[in-house]
Amino acid sequence: MEKDTRTEFEKMEAGEMFWNSDAKIGELKKHARRLADRFNATTEDEDQLRLSLLKELFGDCDDDIILLKARDEADLHLR
């Protein structure tokens, strides 16, 4: 059996099992966390900025997407 020489990022892109140890994956995770932090710092009336951040975070989404921030710990739990 031949040794798989692909990077963990390449395996991830192929939809295969991968270890979360690849430097590129780490950078992408950091970038995603920064985008999420920026989104979480917006207010509800910053529609265009919020949409721009979500499109960068998700790659693409409908312009009428609604994503609400949890106001407190109780909002984080399903009721």
PyMOL CGO cylinders between C-alpha atoms (Angstrom):
from pymol import cmd
from pymol.cgo import CYLINDER

trace = [
    CYLINDER, 0.00, 0.00, 0.00, 1.36, 3.40, -1.01, 0.3, 1, 1, 1, 1, 1, 1,
    CYLINDER, 1.36, 3.40, -1.01, 1.86, 6.06, 1.63, 0.3, 1, 1, 1, 1, 1, 1,
    CYLINDER, 1.86, 6.06, 1.63, -0.56, 8.98, 1.35, 0.3, 1, 1, 1, 1, 1, 1,
    CYLINDER, -0.56, 8.98, 1.35, 1.60, 12.06, 0.77, 0.3, 1, 1, 1, 1, 1, 1,
    CYLINDER, 1.60, 12.06, 0.77, -1.23, 14.58, 0.74, 0.3, 1, 1, 1, 1, 1, 1,
    CYLINDER, -1.23, 14.58, 0.74, -1.40, 17.26, 3.38, 0.3, 1, 1, 1, 1, 1, 1,
    CYLINDER, -1.40, 17.26, 3.38, -4.15, 17.16, 5.98, 0.3, 1, 1, 1, 1, 1, 1,
    CYLINDER, -4.15, 17.16, 5.98, -5.64, 20.22, 4.26, 0.3, 1, 1, 1, 1, 1, 1,
    CYLINDER, -5.64, 20.22, 4.26, -5.79, 18.34, 0.95, 0.3, 1, 1, 1, 1, 1, 1,
    CYLINDER, -5.79, 18.34, 0.95, -7.54, 15.44, 2.67, 0.3, 1, 1, 1, 1, 1, 1,
    CYLINDER, -7.54, 15.44, 2.67, -10.02, 17.86, 4.24, 0.3, 1, 1, 1, 1, 1, 1,
    CYLINDER, -10.02, 17.86, 4.24, -10.76, 19.46, 0.87, 0.3, 1, 1, 1, 1, 1, 1,
    CYLINDER, -10.76, 19.46, 0.87, -11.36, 16.00, -0.59, 0.3, 1, 1, 1, 1, 1, 1,
    CYLINDER, -11.36, 16.00, -0.59, -13.94, 15.33, 2.14, 0.3, 1, 1, 1, 1, 1, 1,
    CYLINDER, -13.94, 15.33, 2.14, -11.83, 12.63, 3.72, 0.3, 1, 1, 1, 1, 1, 1,
    CYLINDER, -11.83, 12.63, 3.72, -10.77, 12.00, 7.30, 0.3, 1, 1, 1, 1, 1, 1,
    CYLINDER, -10.77, 12.00, 7.30, -7.95, 14.32, 8.37, 0.3, 1, 1, 1, 1, 1, 1,
    CYLINDER, -7.95, 14.32, 8.37, -6.02, 15.37, 11.44, 0.3, 1, 1, 1, 1, 1, 1,
    CYLINDER, -6.02, 15.37, 11.44, -6.57, 18.93, 12.52, 0.3, 1, 1, 1, 1, 1, 1,
    CYLINDER, -6.57, 18.93, 12.52, -2.81, 19.54, 12.62, 0.3, 1, 1, 1, 1, 1, 1,
    CYLINDER, -2.81, 19.54, 12.62, -2.15, 21.17, 9.26, 0.3, 1, 1, 1, 1, 1, 1,
    CYLINDER, -2.15, 21.17, 9.26, -0.78, 24.73, 9.51, 0.3, 1, 1, 1, 1, 1, 1,
    CYLINDER, -0.78, 24.73, 9.51, -3.11, 25.92, 6.75, 0.3, 1, 1, 1, 1, 1, 1,
    CYLINDER, -3.11, 25.92, 6.75, -6.13, 24.54, 8.61, 0.3, 1, 1, 1, 1, 1, 1,
    CYLINDER, -6.13, 24.54, 8.61, -4.94, 26.36, 11.74, 0.3, 1, 1, 1, 1, 1, 1,
    CYLINDER, -4.94, 26.36, 11.74, -4.71, 29.65, 9.85, 0.3, 1, 1, 1, 1, 1, 1,
    CYLINDER, -4.71, 29.65, 9.85, -8.18, 29.16, 8.37, 0.3, 1, 1, 1, 1, 1, 1,
    CYLINDER, -8.18, 29.16, 8.37, -9.60, 28.46, 11.84, 0.3, 1, 1, 1, 1, 1, 1,
    CYLINDER, -9.60, 28.46, 11.84, -7.98, 31.65, 13.20, 0.3, 1, 1, 1, 1, 1, 1,
    CYLINDER, -7.98, 31.65, 13.20, -9.40, 33.66, 10.31, 0.3, 1, 1, 1, 1, 1, 1,
    CYLINDER, -9.40, 33.66, 10.31, -12.88, 32.19, 10.86, 0.3, 1, 1, 1, 1, 1, 1,
    CYLINDER, -12.88, 32.19, 10.86, -12.71, 33.02, 14.59, 0.3, 1, 1, 1, 1, 1, 1,
    CYLINDER, -12.71, 33.02, 14.59, -11.70, 36.61, 13.77, 0.3, 1, 1, 1, 1, 1, 1,
    CYLINDER, -11.70, 36.61, 13.77, -14.64, 36.95, 11.37, 0.3, 1, 1, 1, 1, 1, 1,
    CYLINDER, -14.64, 36.95, 11.37, -17.02, 35.50, 13.97, 0.3, 1, 1, 1, 1, 1, 1,
    CYLINDER, -17.02, 35.50, 13.97, -15.65, 37.90, 16.60, 0.3, 1, 1, 1, 1, 1, 1,
    CYLINDER, -15.65, 37.90, 16.60, -16.12, 40.84, 14.22, 0.3, 1, 1, 1, 1, 1, 1,
    CYLINDER, -16.12, 40.84, 14.22, -19.67, 39.70, 13.46, 0.3, 1, 1, 1, 1, 1, 1,
    CYLINDER, -19.67, 39.70, 13.46, -20.44, 39.36, 17.15, 0.3, 1, 1, 1, 1, 1, 1,
    CYLINDER, -20.44, 39.36, 17.15, -19.21, 42.92, 17.73, 0.3, 1, 1, 1, 1, 1, 1,
    CYLINDER, -19.21, 42.92, 17.73, -21.72, 44.38, 15.23, 0.3, 1, 1, 1, 1, 1, 1,
    CYLINDER, -21.72, 44.38, 15.23, -25.12, 45.79, 16.02, 0.3, 1, 1, 1, 1, 1, 1,
    CYLINDER, -25.12, 45.79, 16.02, -28.39, 44.77, 14.39, 0.3, 1, 1, 1, 1, 1, 1,
    CYLINDER, -28.39, 44.77, 14.39, -28.49, 47.96, 12.31, 0.3, 1, 1, 1, 1, 1, 1,
    CYLINDER, -28.49, 47.96, 12.31, -25.15, 47.21, 10.60, 0.3, 1, 1, 1, 1, 1, 1,
    CYLINDER, -25.15, 47.21, 10.60, -26.85, 45.03, 7.98, 0.3, 1, 1, 1, 1, 1, 1,
    CYLINDER, -26.85, 45.03, 7.98, -24.33, 45.43, 5.17, 0.3, 1, 1, 1, 1, 1, 1,
    CYLINDER, -24.33, 45.43, 5.17, -21.29, 44.81, 7.37, 0.3, 1, 1, 1, 1, 1, 1,
    CYLINDER, -21.29, 44.81, 7.37, -22.95, 41.75, 8.94, 0.3, 1, 1, 1, 1, 1, 1,
    CYLINDER, -22.95, 41.75, 8.94, -23.86, 40.36, 5.51, 0.3, 1, 1, 1, 1, 1, 1,
    CYLINDER, -23.86, 40.36, 5.51, -20.33, 40.96, 4.23, 0.3, 1, 1, 1, 1, 1, 1,
    CYLINDER, -20.33, 40.96, 4.23, -18.80, 39.16, 7.23, 0.3, 1, 1, 1, 1, 1, 1,
    CYLINDER, -18.80, 39.16, 7.23, -21.19, 36.21, 6.89, 0.3, 1, 1, 1, 1, 1, 1,
    CYLINDER, -21.19, 36.21, 6.89, -20.45, 35.86, 3.17, 0.3, 1, 1, 1, 1, 1, 1,
    CYLINDER, -20.45, 35.86, 3.17, -16.73, 35.80, 3.89, 0.3, 1, 1, 1, 1, 1, 1,
    CYLINDER, -16.73, 35.80, 3.89, -17.19, 33.34, 6.75, 0.3, 1, 1, 1, 1, 1, 1,
    CYLINDER, -17.19, 33.34, 6.75, -19.52, 30.94, 4.92, 0.3, 1, 1, 1, 1, 1, 1,
    CYLINDER, -19.52, 30.94, 4.92, -18.18, 31.44, 1.39, 0.3, 1, 1, 1, 1, 1, 1,
    CYLINDER, -18.18, 31.44, 1.39, -21.65, 32.40, 0.18, 0.3, 1, 1, 1, 1, 1, 1,
    CYLINDER, -21.65, 32.40, 0.18, -25.13, 32.91, 1.58, 0.3, 1, 1, 1, 1, 1, 1,
    CYLINDER, -25.13, 32.91, 1.58, -28.41, 34.49, 0.57, 0.3, 1, 1, 1, 1, 1, 1,
    CYLINDER, -28.41, 34.49, 0.57, -28.71, 38.23, 1.02, 0.3, 1, 1, 1, 1, 1, 1,
    CYLINDER, -28.71, 38.23, 1.02, -31.73, 37.71, 3.28, 0.3, 1, 1, 1, 1, 1, 1,
    CYLINDER, -31.73, 37.71, 3.28, -29.91, 35.49, 5.79, 0.3, 1, 1, 1, 1, 1, 1,
    CYLINDER, -29.91, 35.49, 5.79, -30.77, 36.09, 9.43, 0.3, 1, 1, 1, 1, 1, 1,
    CYLINDER, -30.77, 36.09, 9.43, -28.34, 35.08, 12.14, 0.3, 1, 1, 1, 1, 1, 1,
    CYLINDER, -28.34, 35.08, 12.14, -29.12, 36.30, 15.61, 0.3, 1, 1, 1, 1, 1, 1,
    CYLINDER, -29.12, 36.30, 15.61, -26.62, 36.60, 18.41, 0.3, 1, 1, 1, 1, 1, 1,
    CYLINDER, -26.62, 36.60, 18.41, -27.43, 35.02, 21.76, 0.3, 1, 1, 1, 1, 1, 1,
    CYLINDER, -27.43, 35.02, 21.76, -28.22, 37.73, 24.27, 0.3, 1, 1, 1, 1, 1, 1,
    CYLINDER, -28.22, 37.73, 24.27, -27.42, 35.59, 27.28, 0.3, 1, 1, 1, 1, 1, 1,
    CYLINDER, -27.42, 35.59, 27.28, -26.69, 32.02, 28.29, 0.3, 1, 1, 1, 1, 1, 1,
    CYLINDER, -26.69, 32.02, 28.29, -30.39, 31.09, 28.25, 0.3, 1, 1, 1, 1, 1, 1,
    CYLINDER, -30.39, 31.09, 28.25, -30.55, 31.89, 24.51, 0.3, 1, 1, 1, 1, 1, 1,
    CYLINDER, -30.55, 31.89, 24.51, -27.85, 29.29, 23.84, 0.3, 1, 1, 1, 1, 1, 1,
    CYLINDER, -27.85, 29.29, 23.84, -30.04, 26.38, 24.94, 0.3, 1, 1, 1, 1, 1, 1,
    CYLINDER, -30.04, 26.38, 24.94, -32.84, 24.82, 22.96, 0.3, 1, 1, 1, 1, 1, 1,
    CYLINDER, -32.84, 24.82, 22.96, -36.19, 25.22, 24.62, 0.3, 1, 1, 1, 1, 1, 1,
]
cmd.load_cgo(trace, "trace")
